[in-house]
């Protein structure tokens, strides 16, 4: 495998992280809606942790984007 093919493969794997972030965000919001429906009084407390989890998932997605851009910059 030459370096160009390895770079393309690396960018693809880094971009696949976006799919994982999408799944994570959907899971976080789905569980928030489920927990609020079961116990509406706990919405404020659960919402705080939901936003923290959302921020962490978004940070991971941005790391994947940065890695893909770094690989693209090294390639060209």
PQR file with spaces between the fields and no chain letter, atoms N, CA, C, O and H, PARSE charges and radii, in Angstrom:
ATOM       1  N    UNK     1       0.859   -1.180    0.000 -0.4000 1.5000
ATOM       2  CA   UNK     1       0.000    0.000    0.000 -0.0000 2.0000
ATOM       3  C    UNK     1       0.900    1.236    0.000  0.5500 1.7000
ATOM       4  O    UNK     1       1.793    1.360    0.837 -0.5500 1.4000
ATOM       5  N    UNK     2       0.665    2.123   -0.917 -0.4000 1.5000
ATOM       6  CA   UNK     2       1.478    3.332   -0.969 -0.0000 2.0000
ATOM       7  C    UNK     2       0.912    4.392   -0.023  0.5500 1.7000
ATOM       8  O    UNK     2      -0.170    4.227    0.540 -0.5500 1.4000
ATOM       9  H    UNK     2      -0.061    2.022   -1.598  0.4000 1.0000
ATOM      10  N    UNK     3       1.663    5.481    0.140 -0.4000 1.5000
ATOM      11  CA   UNK     3       1.278    6.511    1.114 -0.0000 2.0000
ATOM      12  C    UNK     3      -0.010    7.212    0.730  0.5500 1.7000
ATOM      13  O    UNK     3      -0.786    7.596    1.605 -0.5500 1.4000
ATOM      14  H    UNK     3       2.542    5.616   -0.317  0.4000 1.0000
ATOM      15  N    UNK     4      -0.250    7.385   -0.551 -0.4000 1.5000
ATOM      16  CA   UNK     4      -1.463    8.072   -0.989 -0.0000 2.0000
ATOM      17  C    UNK     4      -2.710    7.254   -0.631  0.5500 1.7000
ATOM      18  O    UNK     4      -3.708    7.808   -0.171 -0.5500 1.4000
ATOM      19  H    UNK     4       0.380    7.074   -1.261  0.4000 1.0000
ATOM      20  N    UNK     5      -2.647    5.954   -0.841 -0.4000 1.5000
ATOM      21  CA   UNK     5      -3.784    5.105   -0.496 -0.0000 2.0000
ATOM      22  C    UNK     5      -3.988    5.059    1.005  0.5500 1.7000
ATOM      23  O    UNK     5      -5.124    5.047    1.480 -0.5500 1.4000
ATOM      24  H    UNK     5      -1.836    5.505   -1.215  0.4000 1.0000
ATOM      25  N    UNK     6      -2.891    5.033    1.761 -0.4000 1.5000
ATOM      26  CA   UNK     6      -3.004    5.019    3.221 -0.0000 2.0000
ATOM      27  C    UNK     6      -3.606    6.324    3.726  0.5500 1.7000
ATOM      28  O    UNK     6      -4.385    6.313    4.680 -0.5500 1.4000
ATOM      29  H    UNK     6      -1.968    5.042    1.375  0.4000 1.0000
ATOM      30  N    UNK     7      -3.256    7.456    3.096 -0.4000 1.5000
ATOM      31  CA   UNK     7      -3.833    8.741    3.496 -0.0000 2.0000
ATOM      32  C    UNK     7      -5.322    8.783    3.219  0.5500 1.7000
ATOM      33  O    UNK     7      -6.097    9.269    4.042 -0.5500 1.4000
ATOM      34  H    UNK     7      -2.624    7.464    2.321  0.4000 1.0000
ATOM      35  N    UNK     8      -5.725    8.277    2.068 -0.4000 1.5000
ATOM      36  CA   UNK     8      -7.163    8.243    1.754 -0.0000 2.0000
ATOM      37  C    UNK     8      -7.914    7.351    2.740  0.5500 1.7000
ATOM      38  O    UNK     8      -9.017    7.681    3.174 -0.5500 1.4000
ATOM      39  H    UNK     8      -5.096    7.882    1.399  0.4000 1.0000
ATOM      40  N    UNK     9      -7.307    6.227    3.086 -0.4000 1.5000
ATOM      41  CA   UNK     9      -7.927    5.320    4.052 -0.0000 2.0000
ATOM      42  C    UNK     9      -8.044    5.988    5.424  0.5500 1.7000
ATOM      43  O    UNK     9      -9.061    5.851    6.104 -0.5500 1.4000
ATOM      44  H    UNK     9      -6.411    5.959    2.733  0.4000 1.0000
ATOM      45  N    UNK    10      -6.996    6.709    5.821 -0.4000 1.5000
ATOM      46  CA   UNK    10      -7.024    7.414    7.105 -0.0000 2.0000
ATOM      47  C    UNK    10      -8.082    8.496    7.145  0.5500 1.7000
ATOM      48  O    UNK    10      -8.772    8.665    8.150 -0.5500 1.4000
ATOM      49  H    UNK    10      -6.170    6.820    5.268  0.4000 1.0000
ATOM      50  N    UNK    11      -8.207    9.233    6.043 -0.4000 1.5000
ATOM      51  CA   UNK    11      -9.250   10.275    5.998 -0.0000 2.0000
ATOM      52  C    UNK    11     -10.637    9.650    6.065  0.5500 1.7000
ATOM      53  O    UNK    11     -11.536   10.203    6.699 -0.5500 1.4000
ATOM      54  H    UNK    11      -7.646    9.096    5.227  0.4000 1.0000
ATOM      55  N    UNK    12     -10.816    8.511    5.423 -0.4000 1.5000
ATOM      56  CA   UNK    12     -12.112    7.836    5.472 -0.0000 2.0000
ATOM      57  C    UNK    12     -12.449    7.352    6.867  0.5500 1.7000
ATOM      58  O    UNK    12     -13.590    7.465    7.315 -0.5500 1.4000
ATOM      59  H    UNK    12     -10.085    8.062    4.908  0.4000 1.0000
ATOM      60  N    UNK    13     -11.455    6.814    7.550 -0.4000 1.5000
ATOM      61  CA   UNK    13     -11.688    6.341    8.918 -0.0000 2.0000
ATOM      62  C    UNK    13     -11.989    7.518    9.840  0.5500 1.7000
ATOM      63  O    UNK    13     -12.866    7.425   10.699 -0.5500 1.4000
ATOM      64  H    UNK    13     -10.528    6.723    7.186  0.4000 1.0000
ATOM      65  N    UNK    14     -11.262    8.631    9.667 -0.4000 1.5000
ATOM      66  CA   UNK    14     -11.528    9.816   10.482 -0.0000 2.0000
ATOM      67  C    UNK    14     -12.923   10.363   10.199  0.5500 1.7000
ATOM      68  O    UNK    14     -13.606   10.823   11.114 -0.5500 1.4000
ATOM      69  H    UNK    14     -10.549    8.706    8.970  0.4000 1.0000
ATOM      70  N    UNK    15     -13.340   10.317    8.962 -0.4000 1.5000
ATOM      71  CA   UNK    15     -14.679   10.798    8.612 -0.0000 2.0000
ATOM      72  C    UNK    15     -15.762    9.864    9.141  0.5500 1.7000
ATOM      73  O    UNK    15     -16.884   10.300    9.396 -0.5500 1.4000
ATOM      74  H    UNK    15     -12.785    9.944    8.218  0.4000 1.0000
ATOM      75  N    UNK    16     -15.437    8.590    9.308 -0.4000 1.5000
ATOM      76  CA   UNK    16     -16.412    7.654    9.871 -0.0000 2.0000
ATOM      77  C    UNK    16     -16.754    8.011   11.307  0.5500 1.7000
ATOM      78  O    UNK    16     -17.796    7.600   11.817 -0.5500 1.4000
ATOM      79  H    UNK    16     -14.525    8.236    9.101  0.4000 1.0000
ATOM      80  N    UNK    17     -15.898    8.761   11.956 -0.4000 1.5000
ATOM      81  CA   UNK    17     -16.185    9.227   13.321 -0.0000 2.0000
ATOM      82  C    UNK    17     -17.412   10.111   13.384  0.5500 1.7000
ATOM      83  O    UNK    17     -18.057   10.208   14.427 -0.5500 1.4000
ATOM      84  H    UNK    17     -15.051    9.095   11.541  0.4000 1.0000
ATOM      85  N    UNK    18     -17.741   10.761   12.272 -0.4000 1.5000
ATOM      86  CA   UNK    18     -18.950   11.593   12.252 -0.0000 2.0000
ATOM      87  C    UNK    18     -20.201   10.743   12.416  0.5500 1.7000
ATOM      88  O    UNK    18     -21.162   11.160   13.063 -0.5500 1.4000
ATOM      89  H    UNK    18     -17.217   10.682   11.424  0.4000 1.0000
ATOM      90  N    UNK    19     -20.187    9.552   11.829 -0.4000 1.5000
ATOM      91  CA   UNK    19     -21.321    8.652   12.002 -0.0000 2.0000
ATOM      92  C    UNK    19     -21.490    8.253   13.456  0.5500 1.7000
ATOM      93  O    UNK    19     -22.608    8.177   13.965 -0.5500 1.4000
ATOM      94  H    UNK    19     -19.406    9.213   11.303  0.4000 1.0000
ATOM      95  N    UNK    20     -20.367    7.998   14.120 -0.4000 1.5000
ATOM      96  CA   UNK    20     -20.425    7.666   15.551 -0.0000 2.0000
ATOM      97  C    UNK    20     -20.937    8.821   16.374  0.5500 1.7000
ATOM      98  O    UNK    20     -21.688    8.626   17.329 -0.5500 1.4000
ATOM      99  H    UNK    20     -19.459    8.060   13.706  0.4000 1.0000
ATOM     100  N    UNK    21     -20.533   10.031   16.010 -0.4000 1.5000
ATOM     101  CA   UNK    21     -21.025   11.208   16.734 -0.0000 2.0000
ATOM     102  C    UNK    21     -22.526   11.381   16.529  0.5500 1.7000
ATOM     103  O    UNK    21     -23.248   11.740   17.459 -0.5500 1.4000
ATOM     104  H    UNK    21     -19.923   10.190   15.234  0.4000 1.0000
ATOM     105  N    UNK    22     -22.989   11.126   15.314 -0.4000 1.5000
ATOM     106  CA   UNK    22     -24.433   11.226   15.051 -0.0000 2.0000
ATOM     107  C    UNK    22     -25.221   10.220   15.857  0.5500 1.7000
ATOM     108  O    UNK    22     -26.280   10.537   16.397 -0.5500 1.4000
ATOM     109  H    UNK    22     -22.402   10.834   14.558  0.4000 1.0000
ATOM     110  N    UNK    23     -24.703    9.007   15.937 -0.4000 1.5000
ATOM     111  CA   UNK    23     -25.374    7.984   16.743 -0.0000 2.0000
ATOM     112  C    UNK    23     -25.378    8.390   18.214  0.5500 1.7000
ATOM     113  O    UNK    23     -26.382    8.226   18.906 -0.5500 1.4000
ATOM     114  H    UNK    23     -23.842    8.749   15.498  0.4000 1.0000
ATOM     115  N    UNK    24     -24.251    8.922   18.688 -0.4000 1.5000
ATOM     116  CA   UNK    24     -24.161    9.340   20.087 -0.0000 2.0000
ATOM     117  C    UNK    24     -25.119   10.467   20.419  0.5500 1.7000
ATOM     118  O    UNK    24     -25.755   10.454   21.473 -0.5500 1.4000
ATOM     119  H    UNK    24     -23.435    9.055   18.126  0.4000 1.0000
ATOM     120  N    UNK    25     -25.228   11.440   19.531 -0.4000 1.5000
ATOM     121  CA   UNK    25     -26.146   12.563   19.767 -0.0000 2.0000
ATOM     122  C    UNK    25     -27.591   12.077   19.774  0.5500 1.7000
ATOM     123  O    UNK    25     -28.385   12.487   20.621 -0.5500 1.4000
ATOM     124  H    UNK    25     -24.712   11.451   18.675  0.4000 1.0000
ATOM     125  N    UNK    26     -27.928   11.208   18.837 -0.4000 1.5000
ATOM     126  CA   UNK    26     -29.280   10.660   18.814 -0.0000 2.0000
ATOM     127  C    UNK    26     -29.601    9.875   20.068  0.5500 1.7000
ATOM     128  O    UNK    26     -30.713    9.954   20.589 -0.5500 1.4000
ATOM     129  H    UNK    26     -27.283   10.874   18.150  0.4000 1.0000
ATOM     130  N    UNK    27     -28.632    9.117   20.552 -0.4000 1.5000
ATOM     131  CA   UNK    27     -28.832    8.329   21.772 -0.0000 2.0000
ATOM     132  C    UNK    27     -29.018    9.240   22.984  0.5500 1.7000
ATOM     133  O    UNK    27     -29.888    9.002   23.821 -0.5500 1.4000
ATOM     134  H    UNK    27     -27.728    9.053   20.128  0.4000 1.0000
ATOM     135  N    UNK    28     -28.191   10.289   23.070 -0.4000 1.5000
ATOM     136  CA   UNK    28     -28.280   11.204   24.218 -0.0000 2.0000
ATOM     137  C    UNK    28     -29.647   11.889   24.253  0.5500 1.7000
ATOM     138  O    UNK    28     -30.298   11.917   25.298 -0.5500 1.4000
ATOM     139  H    UNK    28     -27.484   10.483   22.389  0.4000 1.0000
ATOM     140  N    UNK    29     -30.080   12.435   23.130 -0.4000 1.5000
ATOM     141  CA   UNK    29     -31.359   13.138   23.118 -0.0000 2.0000
ATOM     142  C    UNK    29     -32.532   12.177   23.278  0.5500 1.7000
ATOM     143  O    UNK    29     -33.541   12.533   23.887 -0.5500 1.4000
ATOM     144  H    UNK    29     -29.551   12.412   22.282  0.4000 1.0000
ATOM     145  N    UNK    30     -32.414   10.974   22.743 -0.4000 1.5000
ATOM     146  CA   UNK    30     -33.471    9.988   22.919 -0.0000 2.0000
ATOM     147  C    UNK    30     -33.648    9.604   24.371  0.5500 1.7000
ATOM     148  O    UNK    30     -34.774    9.494   24.858 -0.5500 1.4000
ATOM     149  H    UNK    30     -31.595   10.686   22.248  0.4000 1.0000
ATOM     150  N    UNK    31     -32.534    9.398   25.069 -0.4000 1.5000
ATOM     151  CA   UNK    31     -32.610    9.050   26.493 -0.0000 2.0000
ATOM     152  C    UNK    31     -33.114   10.225   27.322  0.5500 1.7000
ATOM     153  O    UNK    31     -33.803   10.030   28.323 -0.5500 1.4000
ATOM     154  H    UNK    31     -31.620    9.486   24.674  0.4000 1.0000
ATOM     155  N    UNK    32     -32.772   11.452   26.908 -0.4000 1.5000
ATOM     156  CA   UNK    32     -33.273   12.637   27.623 -0.0000 2.0000
ATOM     157  C    UNK    32     -34.787   12.719   27.499  0.5500 1.7000
ATOM     158  O    UNK    32     -35.483   12.964   28.485 -0.5500 1.4000
ATOM     159  H    UNK    32     -32.212   11.611   26.095  0.4000 1.0000
ATOM     160  N    UNK    33     -35.292   12.516   26.306 -0.4000 1.5000
ATOM     161  CA   UNK    33     -36.743   12.566   26.101 -0.0000 2.0000
ATOM     162  C    UNK    33     -37.425   11.445   26.878  0.5500 1.7000
ATOM     163  O    UNK    33     -38.481   11.651   27.476 -0.5500 1.4000
ATOM     164  H    UNK    33     -34.727   12.316   25.505  0.4000 1.0000
ATOM     165  N    UNK    34     -36.825   10.271   26.867 -0.4000 1.5000
ATOM     166  CA   UNK    34     -37.400    9.140   27.596 -0.0000 2.0000
ATOM     167  C    UNK    34     -37.428    9.406   29.102  0.5500 1.7000
ATOM     168  O    UNK    34     -38.431    9.137   29.762 -0.5500 1.4000
ATOM     169  H    UNK    34     -35.967   10.104   26.381  0.4000 1.0000
ATOM     170  N    UNK    35     -36.330    9.932   29.641 -0.4000 1.5000
ATOM     171  CA   UNK    35     -36.292   10.173   31.084 -0.0000 2.0000
ATOM     172  C    UNK    35     -37.215   11.313   31.489  0.5500 1.7000
ATOM     173  O    UNK    35     -37.797   11.277   32.573 -0.5500 1.4000
ATOM     174  H    UNK    35     -35.515   10.151   29.104  0.4000 1.0000
ATOM     175  N    UNK    36     -37.358   12.322   30.638 -0.4000 1.5000
ATOM     176  CA   UNK    36     -38.275   13.422   30.945 -0.0000 2.0000
ATOM     177  C    UNK    36     -39.725   12.942   30.887  0.5500 1.7000
ATOM     178  O    UNK    36     -40.560   13.387   31.675 -0.5500 1.4000
ATOM     179  H    UNK    36     -36.885   12.351   29.758  0.4000 1.0000
ATOM     180  N    UNK    37     -40.020   12.044   29.964 -0.4000 1.5000
ATOM     181  CA   UNK    37     -41.380   11.517   29.883 -0.0000 2.0000
ATOM     182  C    UNK    37     -41.711   10.663   31.102  0.5500 1.7000
ATOM     183  O    UNK    37     -42.855   10.643   31.555 -0.5500 1.4000
ATOM     184  H    UNK    37     -39.342   11.683   29.324  0.4000 1.0000
ATOM     185  N    UNK    38     -40.728    9.968   31.627 -0.4000 1.5000
ATOM     186  CA   UNK    38     -40.979    9.126   32.799 -0.0000 2.0000
ATOM     187  C    UNK    38     -41.047    9.921   34.090  0.5500 1.7000
ATOM     188  O    UNK    38     -41.845    9.621   34.979 -0.5500 1.4000
ATOM     189  H    UNK    38     -39.798    9.985   31.259  0.4000 1.0000
ATOM     190  N    UNK    39     -40.188   10.955   34.185 -0.4000 1.5000
ATOM     191  CA   UNK    39     -40.160   11.748   35.424 -0.0000 2.0000
ATOM     192  C    UNK    39     -39.952   13.222   35.061  0.5500 1.7000
ATOM     193  O    UNK    39     -38.816   13.696   35.031 -0.5500 1.4000
ATOM     194  H    UNK    39     -39.540   11.198   33.464  0.4000 1.0000
ATOM     195  N    UNK    40     -41.031   13.941   34.790 -0.4000 1.5000
ATOM     196  CA   UNK    40     -40.904   15.336   34.343 -0.0000 2.0000
ATOM     197  C    UNK    40     -40.244   16.265   35.370  0.5500 1.7000
ATOM     198  O    UNK    40     -39.666   17.280   34.983 -0.5500 1.4000
ATOM     199  H    UNK    40     -41.953   13.555   34.815  0.4000 1.0000
ATOM     200  N    UNK    41     -40.314   15.954   36.626 -0.4000 1.5000
ATOM     201  CA   UNK    41     -39.727   16.828   37.645 -0.0000 2.0000
ATOM     202  C    UNK    41     -38.205   16.846   37.585  0.5500 1.7000
ATOM     203  O    UNK    41     -37.584   17.795   38.064 -0.5500 1.4000
ATOM     204  H    UNK    41     -40.784   15.129   36.940  0.4000 1.0000
ATOM     205  N    UNK    42     -37.601   15.830   37.014 -0.4000 1.5000
ATOM     206  CA   UNK    42     -36.147   15.744   36.959 -0.0000 2.0000
ATOM     207  C    UNK    42     -35.569   16.333   35.683  0.5500 1.7000
ATOM     208  O    UNK    42     -34.394   16.120   35.387 -0.5500 1.4000
ATOM     209  H    UNK    42     -38.105   15.059   36.624  0.4000 1.0000
ATOM     210  N    UNK    43     -36.368   17.066   34.924 -0.4000 1.5000
ATOM     211  CA   UNK    43     -35.914   17.573   33.632 -0.0000 2.0000
ATOM     212  C    UNK    43     -34.714   18.519   33.759  0.5500 1.7000
ATOM     213  O    UNK    43     -33.770   18.415   32.975 -0.5500 1.4000
ATOM     214  H    UNK    43     -37.323   17.239   35.164  0.4000 1.0000
ATOM     215  N    UNK    44     -34.735   19.414   34.706 -0.4000 1.5000
ATOM     216  CA   UNK    44     -33.636   20.380   34.833 -0.0000 2.0000
ATOM     217  C    UNK    44     -32.333   19.687   35.202  0.5500 1.7000
ATOM     218  O    UNK    44     -31.271   20.021   34.675 -0.5500 1.4000
ATOM     219  H    UNK    44     -35.502   19.498   35.342  0.4000 1.0000
ATOM     220  N    UNK    45     -32.421   18.722   36.108 -0.4000 1.5000
ATOM     221  CA   UNK    45     -31.213   18.023   36.547 -0.0000 2.0000
ATOM     222  C    UNK    45     -30.648   17.132   35.436  0.5500 1.7000
ATOM     223  O    UNK    45     -29.434   17.084   35.240 -0.5500 1.4000
ATOM     224  H    UNK    45     -33.283   18.451   36.536  0.4000 1.0000
ATOM     225  N    UNK    46     -31.508   16.438   34.722 -0.4000 1.5000
ATOM     226  CA   UNK    46     -31.061   15.549   33.653 -0.0000 2.0000
ATOM     227  C    UNK    46     -30.586   16.365   32.449  0.5500 1.7000
ATOM     228  O    UNK    46     -29.650   15.969   31.755 -0.5500 1.4000
ATOM     229  H    UNK    46     -32.494   16.477   34.882  0.4000 1.0000
ATOM     230  N    UNK    47     -31.232   17.497   32.210 -0.4000 1.5000
ATOM     231  CA   UNK    47     -30.866   18.343   31.074 -0.0000 2.0000
ATOM     232  C    UNK    47     -29.442   18.858   31.168  0.5500 1.7000
ATOM     233  O    UNK    47     -28.752   18.986   30.157 -0.5500 1.4000
ATOM     234  H    UNK    47     -31.992   17.818   32.774  0.4000 1.0000
ATOM     235  N    UNK    48     -29.006   19.152   32.381 -0.4000 1.5000
ATOM     236  CA   UNK    48     -27.635   19.634   32.576 -0.0000 2.0000
ATOM     237  C    UNK    48     -26.633   18.573   32.112  0.5500 1.7000
ATOM     238  O    UNK    48     -25.671   18.884   31.409 -0.5500 1.4000
ATOM     239  H    UNK    48     -29.567   19.049   33.202  0.4000 1.0000
ATOM     240  N    UNK    49     -26.861   17.346   32.502 -0.4000 1.5000
ATOM     241  CA   UNK    49     -25.943   16.270   32.112 -0.0000 2.0000
ATOM     242  C    UNK    49     -26.064   15.945   30.625  0.5500 1.7000
ATOM     243  O    UNK    49     -25.097   15.517   29.996 -0.5500 1.4000
ATOM     244  H    UNK    49     -27.642   17.093   33.072  0.4000 1.0000
ATOM     245  N    UNK    50     -27.257   16.151   30.069 -0.4000 1.5000
ATOM     246  CA   UNK    50     -27.438   15.918   28.644 -0.0000 2.0000
ATOM     247  C    UNK    50     -26.568   16.875   27.832  0.5500 1.7000
ATOM     248  O    UNK    50     -25.922   16.460   26.870 -0.5500 1.4000
ATOM     249  H    UNK    50     -28.043   16.499   30.580  0.4000 1.0000
ATOM     250  N    UNK    51     -26.547   18.136   28.209 -0.4000 1.5000
ATOM     251  CA   UNK    51     -25.748   19.114   27.469 -0.0000 2.0000
ATOM     252  C    UNK    51     -24.255   18.848   27.624  0.5500 1.7000
ATOM     253  O    UNK    51     -23.486   19.077   26.689 -0.5500 1.4000
ATOM     254  H    UNK    51     -27.072   18.473   28.990  0.4000 1.0000
ATOM     255  N    UNK    52     -23.837   18.368   28.790 -0.4000 1.5000
ATOM     256  CA   UNK    52     -22.424   18.005   28.966 -0.0000 2.0000
ATOM     257  C    UNK    52     -22.061   16.850   28.044  0.5500 1.7000
ATOM     258  O    UNK    52     -21.016   16.881   27.394 -0.5500 1.4000
ATOM     259  H    UNK    52     -24.461   18.182   29.549  0.4000 1.0000
ATOM     260  N    UNK    53     -22.910   15.834   27.982 -0.4000 1.5000
ATOM     261  CA   UNK    53     -22.675   14.708   27.092 -0.0000 2.0000
ATOM     262  C    UNK    53     -22.691   15.120   25.634  0.5500 1.7000
ATOM     263  O    UNK    53     -21.889   14.639   24.834 -0.5500 1.4000
ATOM     264  H    UNK    53     -23.758   15.809   28.510  0.4000 1.0000
ATOM     265  N    UNK    54     -23.615   16.020   25.290 -0.4000 1.5000
ATOM     266  CA   UNK    54     -23.677   16.517   23.916 -0.0000 2.0000
ATOM     267  C    UNK    54     -22.386   17.246   23.543  0.5500 1.7000
ATOM     268  O    UNK    54     -21.872   17.067   22.438 -0.5500 1.4000
ATOM     269  H    UNK    54     -24.266   16.411   25.941  0.4000 1.0000
ATOM     270  N    UNK    55     -21.864   18.058   24.449 -0.4000 1.5000
ATOM     271  CA   UNK    55     -20.624   18.787   24.179 -0.0000 2.0000
ATOM     272  C    UNK    55     -19.450   17.829   24.007  0.5500 1.7000
ATOM     273  O    UNK    55     -18.598   18.043   23.145 -0.5500 1.4000
ATOM     274  H    UNK    55     -22.281   18.203   25.346  0.4000 1.0000
ATOM     275  N    UNK    56     -19.398   16.783   24.813 -0.4000 1.5000
ATOM     276  CA   UNK    56     -18.310   15.816   24.684 -0.0000 2.0000
ATOM     277  C    UNK    56     -18.374   15.075   23.353  0.5500 1.7000
ATOM     278  O    UNK    56     -17.344   14.844   22.720 -0.5500 1.4000
ATOM     279  H    UNK    56     -20.090   16.609   25.514  0.4000 1.0000
ATOM     280  N    UNK    57     -19.576   14.703   22.930 -0.4000 1.5000
ATOM     281  CA   UNK    57     -19.722   14.009   21.643 -0.0000 2.0000
ATOM     282  C    UNK    57     -19.325   14.943   20.502  0.5500 1.7000
ATOM     283  O    UNK    57     -18.655   14.521   19.559 -0.5500 1.4000
ATOM     284  H    UNK    57     -20.413   14.890   23.444  0.4000 1.0000
ATOM     285  N    UNK    58     -19.731   16.198   20.583 -0.4000 1.5000
ATOM     286  CA   UNK    58     -19.356   17.151   19.541 -0.0000 2.0000
ATOM     287  C    UNK    58     -17.851   17.384   19.506  0.5500 1.7000
ATOM     288  O    UNK    58     -17.278   17.572   18.433 -0.5500 1.4000
ATOM     289  H    UNK    58     -20.275   16.541   21.349  0.4000 1.0000
ATOM     290  N    UNK    59     -17.208   17.373   20.673 -0.4000 1.5000
ATOM     291  CA   UNK    59     -15.749   17.532   20.713 -0.0000 2.0000
ATOM     292  C    UNK    59     -15.068   16.371   20.009  0.5500 1.7000
ATOM     293  O    UNK    59     -14.092   16.571   19.286 -0.5500 1.4000
ATOM     294  H    UNK    59     -17.674   17.220   21.544  0.4000 1.0000
ATOM     295  N    UNK    60     -15.569   15.162   20.210 -0.4000 1.5000
ATOM     296  CA   UNK    60     -14.986   14.002   19.540 -0.0000 2.0000
ATOM     297  C    UNK    60     -15.166   14.124   18.027  0.5500 1.7000
ATOM     298  O    UNK    60     -14.263   13.785   17.262 -0.5500 1.4000
ATOM     299  H    UNK    60     -16.362   14.999   20.797  0.4000 1.0000
ATOM     300  N    UNK    61     -16.326   14.606   17.598 -0.4000 1.5000
ATOM     301  CA   UNK    61     -16.560   14.788   16.164 -0.0000 2.0000
ATOM     302  C    UNK    61     -15.590   15.826   15.591  0.5500 1.7000
ATOM     303  O    UNK    61     -15.077   15.655   14.485 -0.5500 1.4000
ATOM     304  H    UNK    61     -17.060   14.881   18.219  0.4000 1.0000
ATOM     305  N    UNK    62     -15.344   16.889   16.338 -0.4000 1.5000
ATOM     306  CA   UNK    62     -14.396   17.901   15.863 -0.0000 2.0000
ATOM     307  C    UNK    62     -12.976   17.357   15.810  0.5500 1.7000
ATOM     308  O    UNK    62     -12.204   17.728   14.926 -0.5500 1.4000
ATOM     309  H    UNK    62     -15.761   17.028   17.236  0.4000 1.0000
ATOM     310  N    UNK    63     -12.619   16.476   16.754 -0.4000 1.5000
ATOM     311  CA   UNK    63     -11.293   15.854   16.691 -0.0000 2.0000
ATOM     312  C    UNK    63     -11.156   15.040   15.406  0.5500 1.7000
ATOM     313  O    UNK    63     -10.112   15.079   14.755 -0.5500 1.4000
ATOM     314  H    UNK    63     -13.246   16.175   17.473  0.4000 1.0000
ATOM     315  N    UNK    64     -12.194   14.313   15.045 -0.4000 1.5000
ATOM     316  CA   UNK    64     -12.171   13.542   13.799 -0.0000 2.0000
ATOM     317  C    UNK    64     -12.009   14.441   12.592  0.5500 1.7000
ATOM     318  O    UNK    64     -11.269   14.117   11.663 -0.5500 1.4000
ATOM     319  H    UNK    64     -13.042   14.282   15.574  0.4000 1.0000
ATOM     320  N    UNK    65     -12.703   15.576   12.603 -0.4000 1.5000
ATOM     321  CA   UNK    65     -12.592   16.526   11.498 -0.0000 2.0000
ATOM     322  C    UNK    65     -11.184   17.090   11.400  0.5500 1.7000
ATOM     323  O    UNK    65     -10.627   17.199   10.308 -0.5500 1.4000
ATOM     324  H    UNK    65     -13.304   15.838   13.358  0.4000 1.0000
ATOM     325  N    UNK    66     -10.612   17.449   12.539 -0.4000 1.5000
ATOM     326  CA   UNK    66      -9.256   17.999   12.548 -0.0000 2.0000
ATOM     327  C    UNK    66      -8.251   16.962   12.057  0.5500 1.7000
ATOM     328  O    UNK    66      -7.337   17.292   11.302 -0.5500 1.4000
ATOM     329  H    UNK    66     -11.064   17.361   13.426  0.4000 1.0000
ATOM     330  N    UNK    67      -8.414   15.721   12.478 -0.4000 1.5000
ATOM     331  CA   UNK    67      -7.492   14.666   12.028 -0.0000 2.0000
ATOM     332  C    UNK    67      -7.615   14.463   10.520  0.5500 1.7000
ATOM     333  O    UNK    67      -6.609   14.281    9.834 -0.5500 1.4000
ATOM     334  H    UNK    67      -9.157   15.452   13.091  0.4000 1.0000
ATOM     335  N    UNK    68      -8.843   14.492   10.001 -0.4000 1.5000
ATOM     336  CA   UNK    68      -9.033   14.349    8.557 -0.0000 2.0000
ATOM     337  C    UNK    68      -8.364   15.502    7.807  0.5500 1.7000
ATOM     338  O    UNK    68      -7.744   15.286    6.766 -0.5500 1.4000
ATOM     339  H    UNK    68      -9.661   14.640   10.558  0.4000 1.0000
ATOM     340  N    UNK    69      -8.488   16.729    8.333 -0.4000 1.5000
ATOM     341  CA   UNK    69      -7.845   17.871    7.679 -0.0000 2.0000
ATOM     342  C    UNK    69      -6.325   17.787    7.765  0.5500 1.7000
ATOM     343  O    UNK    69      -5.627   18.151    6.819 -0.5500 1.4000
ATOM     344  H    UNK    69      -8.992   16.904    9.179  0.4000 1.0000
ATOM     345  N    UNK    70      -5.817   17.313    8.886 -0.4000 1.5000
ATOM     346  CA   UNK    70      -4.357   17.176    9.018 -0.0000 2.0000
ATOM     347  C    UNK    70      -3.835   16.163    8.009  0.5500 1.7000
ATOM     348  O    UNK    70      -2.819   16.404    7.355 -0.5500 1.4000
ATOM     349  H    UNK    70      -6.384   17.017    9.654  0.4000 1.0000
ATOM     350  N    UNK    71      -4.522   15.032    7.877 -0.4000 1.5000
ATOM     351  CA   UNK    71      -4.097   14.019    6.909 -0.0000 2.0000
ATOM     352  C    UNK    71      -4.177   14.573    5.488  0.5500 1.7000
ATOM     353  O    UNK    71      -3.302   14.314    4.662 -0.5500 1.4000
ATOM     354  H    UNK    71      -5.346   14.837    8.408  0.4000 1.0000
ATOM     355  N    UNK    72      -5.240   15.341    5.210 -0.4000 1.5000
ATOM     356  CA   UNK    72      -5.385   15.933    3.886 -0.0000 2.0000
ATOM     357  C    UNK    72      -4.273   16.944    3.626  0.5500 1.7000
ATOM     358  O    UNK    72      -3.778   17.035    2.502 -0.5500 1.4000
ATOM     359  H    UNK    72      -5.951   15.552    5.881  0.4000 1.0000
ATOM     360  N    UNK    73      -3.876   17.701    4.638 -0.4000 1.5000
ATOM     361  CA   UNK    73      -2.797   18.674    4.487 -0.0000 2.0000
ATOM     362  C    UNK    73      -1.448   18.005    4.290  0.5500 1.7000
ATOM     363  O    UNK    73      -0.612   18.504    3.537 -0.5500 1.4000
ATOM     364  H    UNK    73      -4.278   17.627    5.550  0.4000 1.0000
ATOM     365  N    UNK    74      -1.230   16.885    4.956 -0.4000 1.5000
ATOM     366  CA   UNK    74       0.031   16.176    4.802 -0.0000 2.0000
ATOM     367  C    UNK    74       0.142   15.515    3.437  0.5500 1.7000
ATOM     368  O    UNK    74       1.235   15.329    2.901 -0.5500 1.4000
ATOM     369  H    UNK    74      -1.909   16.480    5.567  0.4000 1.0000
ATOM     370  N    UNK    75      -1.020   15.165    2.890 -0.4000 1.5000
ATOM     371  CA   UNK    75      -1.055   14.446    1.623 -0.0000 2.0000
ATOM     372  C    UNK    75      -0.693   15.359    0.449  0.5500 1.7000
ATOM     373  O    UNK    75       0.003   14.954   -0.482 -0.5500 1.4000
ATOM     374  H    UNK    75      -1.907   15.316    3.326  0.4000 1.0000
ATOM     375  N    UNK    76      -1.183   16.601    0.516 -0.4000 1.5000
ATOM     376  CA   UNK    76      -1.046   17.459   -0.645 -0.0000 2.0000
ATOM     377  C    UNK    76       0.129   18.327   -0.574  0.5500 1.7000
ATOM     378  O    UNK    76       0.374   19.111   -1.491 -0.5500 1.4000
ATOM     379  H    UNK    76      -1.749   16.930    1.272  0.4000 1.0000
